[in-house]
Amino acid sequence: MRQSAKANLPDGEGQRRRLGKLLREAREYLGLAQDEVAHHLGVPRTALTNIESGQRRVDALELKKLADLYRQPVSHFTGEEEAGDALPADVAHLARKAAKLSIKDREELERFAEYLRARSAAEER
């Protein structure tokens, strides 16, 4: 198989590297060590290193476990999200944190968000 045709395959090297980069960034963002994630997956740390560098393929079950651990939809890593549908990373992070709050605390957070929005609108006048 010619090299250019190989690069266009669905699981081409470029796509593995992109996936690996996204997985590494998610792990680092959460402050997790490779050893912790590898243990969660049930693979050696070297396997995770190879995944993150794009040298090893990720099977569907591993990707699902990683997405759950990193609190992201699988589509975030596969690139299936529509750009207009995706929340900015900081907003998605806040939403994940807010989801762990009690209903009462979420209502208070909503009131605070409304206050901030009103304050910003008043400052623009």
SULHU-V402076 format. One record per helix or strand of 2 or more residues. SS is the DSSP state (H for helix, E for strand). FROM is the first residue (numbers start at 1). LEN is the number of residues. If there is no record, write none. Layout:
SS,FROM,LEN  SS,FROM,LEN
This chain:
H,3,5  H,13,17  H,34,8  H,45,8  H,60,10  H,74,5  H,89,11  H,103,22
